[in-house]
Amino acid sequence: MRRIHPLVRDLYKRALTIGSDYPLGLPYVRKTWKAALKSPTSKGFMGNNLPKPFYVPGKGYDEKLIMAAVARGRYFLKEMVGVIQLKKYRALKERYGDE
């Protein structure tokens, strides 16, 4: 059994932390991120711009691909934070309205 790369594990933990406030809920975030982390060609949050697998038998992990995926994942975390902030803003605006 292969171990998960520490940066990928940290990214997943951050996604779960941020995903607790995500409008579609934590189960959706957990399911989508797990699928994205398991397969580099999945069409989840990570997209399908990574044509080859992260782990090559006999050679180990391809660090460049992992770093590219982590950078893309961090971008999606920022997008998730933006969606959450927009949701909160709209709720406050609806609650208190324009005066």
A tleap script that builds the chain and sets N, CA, C and O, in Angstrom:
source leaprc.protein.ff14SB
mol = sequence {
  NMET ARG ARG ILE HIE PRO LEU VAL ARG ASP
  LEU TYR LYS ARG ALA LEU THR ILE GLY SER
  ASP TYR PRO LEU GLY LEU PRO TYR VAL ARG
  LYS THR TRP LYS ALA ALA LEU LYS SER PRO
  THR SER LYS GLY PHE MET GLY ASN ASN LEU
  PRO LYS PRO PHE TYR VAL PRO GLY LYS GLY
  TYR ASP GLU LYS LEU ILE MET ALA ALA VAL
  ALA ARG GLY ARG TYR PHE LEU LYS GLU MET
  VAL GLY VAL ILE GLN LEU LYS LYS TYR ARG
  ALA LEU LYS GLU ARG TYR GLY ASP CGLU
}
set mol.1.N position { 0.839 -1.187 0.000 }
set mol.1.CA position { 0.000 0.000 0.000 }
set mol.1.C position { 0.881 1.247 0.000 }
set mol.1.O position { 1.779 1.394 0.829 }
set mol.2.N position { 0.605 2.129 -0.940 }
set mol.2.CA position { 1.386 3.354 -1.036 }
set mol.2.C position { 0.850 4.395 -0.062 }
set mol.2.O position { -0.351 4.470 0.198 }
set mol.3.N position { 1.757 5.184 0.462 }
set mol.3.CA position { 1.350 6.274 1.348 }
set mol.3.C position { 1.014 7.492 0.515 }
set mol.3.O position { 1.533 7.686 -0.584 }
set mol.4.N position { 0.140 8.299 1.065 }
set mol.4.CA position { -0.242 9.526 0.372 }
set mol.4.C position { 0.839 10.584 0.630 }
set mol.4.O position { 1.401 10.655 1.723 }
set mol.5.N position { 1.112 11.377 -0.355 }
set mol.5.CA position { 2.116 12.433 -0.248 }
set mol.5.C position { 1.670 13.434 0.822 }
set mol.5.O position { 0.488 13.774 0.877 }
set mol.6.N position { 2.582 13.913 1.670 }
set mol.6.CA position { 2.198 14.832 2.763 }
set mol.6.C position { 1.506 16.108 2.284 }
set mol.6.O position { 0.588 16.592 2.946 }
set mol.7.N position { 1.925 16.655 1.156 }
set mol.7.CA position { 1.277 17.866 0.656 }
set mol.7.C position { -0.150 17.590 0.204 }
set mol.7.O position { -1.036 18.430 0.363 }
set mol.8.N position { -0.363 16.414 -0.356 }
set mol.8.CA position { -1.705 16.040 -0.801 }
set mol.8.C position { -2.602 15.805 0.409 }
set mol.8.O position { -3.768 16.201 0.404 }
set mol.9.N position { -2.072 15.169 1.434 }
set mol.9.CA position { -2.834 14.938 2.661 }
set mol.9.C position { -3.225 16.269 3.295 }
set mol.9.O position { -4.364 16.437 3.730 }
set mol.10.N position { -2.285 17.219 3.352 }
set mol.10.CA position { -2.556 18.537 3.917 }
set mol.10.C position { -3.629 19.259 3.096 }
set mol.10.O position { -4.512 19.907 3.658 }
set mol.11.N position { -3.550 19.148 1.785 }
set mol.11.CA position { -4.533 19.773 0.907 }
set mol.11.C position { -5.922 19.197 1.161 }
set mol.11.O position { -6.905 19.936 1.202 }
set mol.12.N position { -6.001 17.883 1.330 }
set mol.12.CA position { -7.286 17.231 1.589 }
set mol.12.C position { -7.854 17.674 2.939 }
set mol.12.O position { -9.056 17.914 3.055 }
set mol.13.N position { -7.003 17.784 3.953 }
set mol.13.CA position { -7.469 18.240 5.264 }
set mol.13.C position { -8.001 19.671 5.187 }
set mol.13.O position { -9.014 19.999 5.804 }
set mol.14.N position { -7.323 20.500 4.440 }
set mol.14.CA position { -7.798 21.878 4.268 }
set mol.14.C position { -9.135 21.907 3.540 }
set mol.14.O position { -10.018 22.698 3.872 }
set mol.15.N position { -9.276 21.032 2.541 }
set mol.15.CA position { -10.537 20.972 1.792 }
set mol.15.C position { -11.684 20.560 2.708 }
set mol.15.O position { -12.790 21.088 2.590 }
set mol.16.N position { -11.432 19.629 3.614 }
set mol.16.CA position { -12.486 19.212 4.543 }
set mol.16.C position { -12.833 20.325 5.520 }
set mol.16.O position { -14.000 20.511 5.863 }
set mol.17.N position { -11.829 21.062 5.967 }
set mol.17.CA position { -12.071 22.163 6.890 }
set mol.17.C position { -12.904 23.255 6.218 }
set mol.17.O position { -13.876 23.751 6.788 }
set mol.18.N position { -12.514 23.611 5.020 }
set mol.18.CA position { -13.248 24.642 4.282 }
set mol.18.C position { -14.600 24.105 3.826 }
set mol.18.O position { -15.584 24.843 3.785 }
set mol.19.N position { -14.647 22.825 3.486 }
set mol.19.CA position { -15.873 22.226 2.970 }
set mol.19.C position { -17.007 22.152 3.964 }
set mol.19.O position { -18.158 21.964 3.570 }
set mol.20.N position { -16.712 22.293 5.242 }
set mol.20.CA position { -17.791 22.256 6.230 }
set mol.20.C position { -18.749 23.432 6.058 }
set mol.20.O position { -19.910 23.334 6.457 }
set mol.21.N position { -18.297 24.534 5.479 }
set mol.21.CA position { -19.151 25.699 5.231 }
set mol.21.C position { -19.599 25.796 3.780 }
set mol.21.O position { -20.341 26.714 3.431 }
set mol.22.N position { -19.170 24.879 2.932 }
set mol.22.CA position { -19.489 24.941 1.502 }
set mol.22.C position { -20.992 24.771 1.293 }
set mol.22.O position { -21.608 23.957 1.980 }
set mol.23.N position { -21.601 25.512 0.367 }
set mol.23.CA position { -23.058 25.456 0.181 }
set mol.23.C position { -23.612 24.059 -0.135 }
set mol.23.O position { -24.726 23.743 0.285 }
set mol.24.N position { -22.880 23.231 -0.850 }
set mol.24.CA position { -23.376 21.897 -1.190 }
set mol.24.C position { -23.118 20.877 -0.089 }
set mol.24.O position { -23.558 19.732 -0.188 }
set mol.25.N position { -22.422 21.276 0.937 }
set mol.25.CA position { -22.231 20.423 2.103 }
set mol.25.C position { -20.936 19.638 2.096 }
set mol.25.O position { -20.294 19.460 1.061 }
set mol.26.N position { -20.570 19.174 3.280 }
set mol.26.CA position { -19.331 18.430 3.464 }
set mol.26.C position { -19.335 17.077 2.749 }
set mol.26.O position { -18.299 16.695 2.204 }
set mol.27.N position { -20.448 16.330 2.723 }
set mol.27.CA position { -20.418 15.050 2.001 }
set mol.27.C position { -20.079 15.212 0.520 }
set mol.27.O position { -19.349 14.394 -0.042 }
set mol.28.N position { -20.603 16.261 -0.113 }
set mol.28.CA position { -20.285 16.516 -1.522 }
set mol.28.C position { -18.808 16.823 -1.696 }
set mol.28.O position { -18.162 16.304 -2.606 }
set mol.29.N position { -18.272 17.670 -0.821 }
set mol.29.CA position { -16.856 18.045 -0.910 }
set mol.29.C position { -15.966 16.827 -0.688 }
set mol.29.O position { -14.998 16.614 -1.417 }
set mol.30.N position { -16.302 16.026 0.328 }
set mol.30.CA position { -15.505 14.839 0.631 }
set mol.30.C position { -15.500 13.860 -0.547 }
set mol.30.O position { -14.449 13.347 -0.931 }
set mol.31.N position { -16.666 13.609 -1.108 }
set mol.31.CA position { -16.770 12.668 -2.230 }
set mol.31.C position { -15.999 13.166 -3.454 }
set mol.31.O position { -15.285 12.399 -4.100 }
set mol.32.N position { -16.147 14.439 -3.763 }
set mol.32.CA position { -15.508 14.999 -4.948 }
set mol.32.C position { -13.995 15.070 -4.795 }
set mol.32.O position { -13.266 14.754 -5.735 }
set mol.33.N position { -13.513 15.480 -3.625 }
set mol.33.CA position { -12.067 15.573 -3.421 }
set mol.33.C position { -11.426 14.205 -3.379 }
set mol.33.O position { -10.321 14.026 -3.892 }
set mol.34.N position { -12.099 13.228 -2.773 }
set mol.34.CA position { -11.533 11.877 -2.754 }
set mol.34.C position { -11.387 11.340 -4.164 }
set mol.34.O position { -10.360 10.753 -4.504 }
set mol.35.N position { -12.405 11.536 -4.984 }
set mol.35.CA position { -12.335 11.076 -6.371 }
set mol.35.C position { -11.223 11.792 -7.127 }
set mol.35.O position { -10.522 11.187 -7.938 }
set mol.36.N position { -11.070 13.080 -6.857 }
set mol.36.CA position { -10.041 13.852 -7.551 }
set mol.36.C position { -8.638 13.432 -7.124 }
set mol.36.O position { -7.720 13.414 -7.944 }
set mol.37.N position { -8.468 13.095 -5.846 }
set mol.37.CA position { -7.151 12.713 -5.363 }
set mol.37.C position { -6.770 11.297 -5.775 }
set mol.37.O position { -5.590 10.998 -5.957 }
set mol.38.N position { -7.756 10.433 -5.920 }
set mol.38.CA position { -7.457 9.056 -6.304 }
set mol.38.C position { -7.045 8.949 -7.762 }
set mol.38.O position { -6.188 8.136 -8.107 }
set mol.39.N position { -7.637 9.747 -8.603 }
set mol.39.CA position { -7.370 9.647 -10.035 }
set mol.39.C position { -6.949 11.004 -10.581 }
set mol.39.O position { -7.706 11.968 -10.463 }
set mol.40.N position { -5.771 11.105 -11.172 }
set mol.40.CA position { -5.345 12.391 -11.727 }
set mol.40.C position { -6.145 12.801 -12.949 }
set mol.40.O position { -6.079 13.958 -13.363 }
set mol.41.N position { -6.896 11.885 -13.535 }
set mol.41.CA position { -7.685 12.233 -14.711 }
set mol.41.C position { -9.161 12.380 -14.388 }
set mol.41.O position { -9.987 12.423 -15.299 }
set mol.42.N position { -9.513 12.460 -13.101 }
set mol.42.CA position { -10.924 12.596 -12.745 }
set mol.42.C position { -11.407 13.984 -13.137 }
set mol.42.O position { -10.607 14.899 -13.330 }
set mol.43.N position { -12.712 14.131 -13.253 }
set mol.43.CA position { -13.282 15.407 -13.653 }
set mol.43.C position { -13.879 16.141 -12.462 }
set mol.43.O position { -14.797 16.945 -12.624 }
set mol.44.N position { -13.360 15.867 -11.258 }
set mol.44.CA position { -13.827 16.542 -10.056 }
set mol.44.C position { -13.219 17.923 -9.954 }
set mol.44.O position { -13.049 18.605 -10.965 }
set mol.45.N position { -12.892 18.341 -8.751 }
set mol.45.CA position { -12.309 19.659 -8.535 }
set mol.45.C position { -10.993 19.832 -9.273 }
set mol.45.O position { -10.685 20.930 -9.737 }
set mol.46.N position { -10.219 18.778 -9.388 }
set mol.46.CA position { -8.888 18.896 -9.952 }
set mol.46.C position { -8.865 18.980 -11.469 }
set mol.46.O position { -7.826 19.307 -12.044 }
set mol.47.N position { -9.964 18.698 -12.128 }
set mol.47.CA position { -9.995 18.750 -13.583 }
set mol.47.C position { -9.300 17.555 -14.205 }
set mol.47.O position { -8.950 16.606 -13.504 }
set mol.48.N position { -9.098 17.590 -15.505 }
set mol.48.CA position { -8.450 16.470 -16.176 }
set mol.48.C position { -7.249 16.936 -16.992 }
set mol.48.O position { -7.011 16.421 -18.084 }
set mol.49.N position { -6.503 17.884 -16.488 }
set mol.49.CA position { -5.341 18.406 -17.196 }
set mol.49.C position { -4.056 17.665 -16.866 }
set mol.49.O position { -2.980 18.104 -17.271 }
set mol.50.N position { -4.135 16.571 -16.155 }
set mol.50.CA position { -2.947 15.817 -15.769 }
set mol.50.C position { -2.977 14.472 -16.487 }
set mol.50.O position { -3.623 13.539 -16.011 }
set mol.51.N position { -2.291 14.353 -17.622 }
set mol.51.CA position { -2.461 13.180 -18.475 }
set mol.51.C position { -1.851 11.892 -17.957 }
set mol.51.O position { -2.363 10.823 -18.290 }
set mol.52.N position { -0.790 11.926 -17.163 }
set mol.52.CA position { -0.167 10.686 -16.731 }
set mol.52.C position { -0.277 10.522 -15.225 }
set mol.52.O position { -0.452 11.507 -14.506 }
set mol.53.N position { -0.176 9.296 -14.740 }
set mol.53.CA position { -0.354 9.061 -13.305 }
set mol.53.C position { 0.790 9.638 -12.480 }
set mol.53.O position { 1.899 9.835 -12.977 }
set mol.54.N position { 0.493 9.906 -11.203 }
set mol.54.CA position { 1.496 10.447 -10.290 }
set mol.54.C position { 2.559 9.412 -9.951 }
set mol.54.O position { 3.732 9.748 -9.792 }
set mol.55.N position { 2.149 8.156 -9.840 }
set mol.55.CA position { 3.069 7.103 -9.417 }
set mol.55.C position { 3.406 6.218 -10.608 }
set mol.55.O position { 2.519 5.639 -11.235 }
set mol.56.N position { 4.679 6.119 -10.910 }
set mol.56.CA position { 5.145 5.259 -11.992 }
set mol.56.C position { 5.876 4.086 -11.354 }
set mol.56.O position { 6.875 4.290 -10.664 }
set mol.57.N position { 5.398 2.857 -11.571 }
set mol.57.CA position { 6.070 1.709 -10.964 }
set mol.57.C position { 7.548 1.649 -11.348 }
set mol.57.O position { 7.906 1.772 -12.519 }
set mol.58.N position { 8.380 1.463 -10.360 }
set mol.58.CA position { 9.819 1.388 -10.592 }
set mol.58.C position { 10.525 2.726 -10.500 }
set mol.58.O position { 11.725 2.776 -10.228 }
set mol.59.N position { 9.789 3.822 -10.727 }
set mol.59.CA position { 10.396 5.155 -10.689 }
set mol.59.C position { 9.935 5.965 -9.483 }
set mol.59.O position { 10.625 6.893 -9.062 }
set mol.60.N position { 8.794 5.629 -8.932 }
set mol.60.CA position { 8.283 6.359 -7.781 }
set mol.60.C position { 7.341 7.472 -8.198 }
set mol.60.O position { 6.738 7.426 -9.270 }
set mol.61.N position { 7.225 8.464 -7.345 }
set mol.61.CA position { 6.321 9.572 -7.596 }
set mol.61.C position { 6.957 10.589 -8.535 }
set mol.61.O position { 8.165 10.820 -8.492 }
set mol.62.N position { 6.139 11.183 -9.370 }
set mol.62.CA position { 6.581 12.271 -10.227 }
set mol.62.C position { 6.305 13.575 -9.481 }
set mol.62.O position { 5.173 14.059 -9.461 }
set mol.63.N position { 7.336 14.136 -8.876 }
set mol.63.CA position { 7.177 15.323 -8.016 }
set mol.63.C position { 6.623 16.529 -8.761 }
set mol.63.O position { 5.870 17.315 -8.186 }
set mol.64.N position { 6.983 16.688 -10.029 }
set mol.64.CA position { 6.475 17.838 -10.786 }
set mol.64.C position { 4.955 17.773 -10.925 }
set mol.64.O position { 4.269 18.785 -10.782 }
set mol.65.N position { 4.435 16.579 -11.203 }
set mol.65.CA position { 2.991 16.438 -11.332 }
set mol.65.C position { 2.290 16.644 -9.990 }
set mol.65.O position { 1.212 17.236 -9.930 }
set mol.66.N position { 2.899 16.159 -8.930 }
set mol.66.CA position { 2.299 16.348 -7.614 }
set mol.66.C position { 2.259 17.828 -7.258 }
set mol.66.O position { 1.247 18.315 -6.752 }
set mol.67.N position { 3.337 18.542 -7.513 }
set mol.67.CA position { 3.379 19.980 -7.209 }
set mol.67.C position { 2.369 20.742 -8.055 }
set mol.67.O position { 1.737 21.682 -7.572 }
set mol.68.N position { 2.210 20.341 -9.321 }
set mol.68.CA position { 1.226 21.001 -10.184 }
set mol.68.C position { -0.194 20.737 -9.677 }
set mol.68.O position { -1.031 21.640 -9.675 }
set mol.69.N position { -0.464 19.509 -9.251 }
set mol.69.CA position { -1.792 19.179 -8.738 }
set mol.69.C position { -2.068 19.889 -7.416 }
set mol.69.O position { -3.189 20.339 -7.177 }
set mol.70.N position { -1.065 19.994 -6.561 }
set mol.70.CA position { -1.242 20.694 -5.286 }
set mol.70.C position { -1.494 22.180 -5.531 }
set mol.70.O position { -2.332 22.784 -4.862 }
set mol.71.N position { -0.780 22.767 -6.477 }
set mol.71.CA position { -1.007 24.180 -6.801 }
set mol.71.C position { -2.420 24.387 -7.332 }
set mol.71.O position { -3.089 25.358 -6.980 }
set mol.72.N position { -2.864 23.472 -8.176 }
set mol.72.CA position { -4.223 23.564 -8.712 }
set mol.72.C position { -5.248 23.369 -7.585 }
set mol.72.O position { -6.276 24.045 -7.552 }
set mol.73.N position { -4.963 22.459 -6.682 }
set mol.73.CA position { -5.857 22.229 -5.542 }
set mol.73.C position { -5.954 23.443 -4.646 }
set mol.73.O position { -7.034 23.773 -4.157 }
set mol.74.N position { -4.822 24.115 -4.425 }
set mol.74.CA position { -4.847 25.338 -3.605 }
set mol.74.C position { -5.676 26.426 -4.270 }
set mol.74.O position { -6.368 27.189 -3.597 }
set mol.75.N position { -5.604 26.492 -5.593 }
set mol.75.CA position { -6.431 27.447 -6.329 }
set mol.75.C position { -7.913 27.139 -6.098 }
set mol.75.O position { -8.710 28.049 -5.871 }
set mol.76.N position { -8.276 25.862 -6.155 }
set mol.76.CA position { -9.669 25.496 -5.950 }
set mol.76.C position { -10.118 25.742 -4.516 }
set mol.76.O position { -11.290 26.033 -4.275 }
set mol.77.N position { -9.198 25.629 -3.565 }
set mol.77.CA position { -9.547 25.971 -2.186 }
set mol.77.C position { -9.889 27.452 -2.079 }
set mol.77.O position { -10.837 27.827 -1.389 }
set mol.78.N position { -9.117 28.290 -2.762 }
set mol.78.CA position { -9.408 29.723 -2.753 }
set mol.78.C position { -10.760 30.010 -3.406 }
set mol.78.O position { -11.500 30.886 -2.959 }
set mol.79.N position { -11.074 29.269 -4.463 }
set mol.79.CA position { -12.376 29.437 -5.111 }
set mol.79.C position { -13.507 29.011 -4.179 }
set mol.79.O position { -14.558 29.651 -4.137 }
set mol.80.N position { -13.287 27.928 -3.431 }
set mol.80.CA position { -14.301 27.484 -2.468 }
set mol.80.C position { -14.525 28.537 -1.396 }
set mol.80.O position { -15.665 28.789 -1.005 }
set mol.81.N position { -13.458 29.154 -0.916 }
set mol.81.CA position { -13.578 30.216 0.087 }
set mol.81.C position { -14.372 31.381 -0.498 }
set mol.81.O position { -15.199 31.973 0.195 }
set mol.82.N position { -14.133 31.713 -1.751 }
set mol.82.CA position { -14.884 32.781 -2.407 }
set mol.82.C position { -16.367 32.476 -2.493 }
set mol.82.O position { -17.194 33.361 -2.274 }
set mol.83.N position { -16.713 31.236 -2.809 }
set mol.83.CA position { -18.120 30.835 -2.877 }
set mol.83.C position { -18.762 30.924 -1.496 }
set mol.83.O position { -19.901 31.373 -1.365 }
set mol.84.N position { -18.043 30.504 -0.482 }
set mol.84.CA position { -18.576 30.564 0.888 }
set mol.84.C position { -18.796 32.008 1.315 }
set mol.84.O position { -19.820 32.328 1.919 }
set mol.85.N position { -17.838 32.888 1.004 }
set mol.85.CA position { -17.981 34.291 1.373 }
set mol.85.C position { -19.155 34.937 0.639 }
set mol.85.O position { -19.874 35.756 1.211 }
set mol.86.N position { -19.347 34.567 -0.626 }
set mol.86.CA position { -20.476 35.101 -1.384 }
set mol.86.C position { -21.796 34.631 -0.773 }
set mol.86.O position { -22.746 35.407 -0.675 }
set mol.87.N position { -21.857 33.379 -0.367 }
set mol.87.CA position { -23.064 32.844 0.281 }
set mol.87.C position { -23.371 33.608 1.557 }
set mol.87.O position { -24.520 33.976 1.804 }
set mol.88.N position { -22.340 33.850 2.374 }
set mol.88.CA position { -22.542 34.576 3.623 }
set mol.88.C position { -22.961 36.021 3.368 }
set mol.88.O position { -23.815 36.555 4.075 }
set mol.89.N position { -22.364 36.653 2.361 }
set mol.89.CA position { -22.707 38.026 2.016 }
set mol.89.C position { -24.166 38.123 1.588 }
set mol.89.O position { -24.890 39.025 2.010 }
set mol.90.N position { -24.586 37.191 0.752 }
set mol.90.CA position { -25.975 37.216 0.277 }
set mol.90.C position { -26.951 36.981 1.416 }
set mol.90.O position { -28.022 37.587 1.452 }
set mol.91.N position { -26.589 36.105 2.349 }
set mol.91.CA position { -27.462 35.854 3.499 }
set mol.91.C position { -27.595 37.108 4.364 }
set mol.91.O position { -28.694 37.439 4.809 }
set mol.92.N position { -26.482 37.807 4.603 }
set mol.92.CA position { -26.530 39.035 5.392 }
set mol.92.C position { -27.303 40.129 4.679 }
set mol.92.O position { -28.058 40.872 5.306 }
set mol.93.N position { -27.117 40.229 3.374 }
set mol.93.CA position { -27.812 41.247 2.616 }
set mol.93.C position { -29.320 40.981 2.607 }
set mol.93.O position { -30.123 41.910 2.691 }
set mol.94.N position { -29.686 39.718 2.506 }
set mol.94.CA position { -31.109 39.372 2.525 }
set mol.94.C position { -31.708 39.616 3.911 }
set mol.94.O position { -32.842 40.080 4.035 }
set mol.95.N position { -30.934 39.299 4.944 }
set mol.95.CA position { -31.431 39.444 6.307 }
set mol.95.C position { -31.616 40.913 6.700 }
set mol.95.O position { -32.642 41.288 7.266 }
set mol.96.N position { -30.598 41.748 6.390 }
set mol.96.CA position { -30.628 43.131 6.838 }
set mol.96.C position { -31.014 44.120 5.737 }
set mol.96.O position { -31.455 45.232 6.027 }
set mol.97.N position { -30.849 43.719 4.482 }
set mol.97.CA position { -31.293 44.526 3.356 }
set mol.97.C position { -30.570 45.862 3.228 }
set mol.97.O position { -29.728 46.225 4.049 }
set mol.98.N position { -30.930 46.574 2.168 }
set mol.98.CA position { -30.383 47.905 1.952 }
set mol.98.C position { -31.295 48.913 2.635 }
set mol.98.O position { -32.517 48.870 2.497 }
set mol.99.N position { -30.678 49.807 3.362 }
set mol.99.CA position { -31.477 50.805 4.081 }
set mol.99.C position { -31.279 52.178 3.515 }
set mol.99.O position { -31.876 53.138 4.001 }
savepdb mol mol.pdb
quit
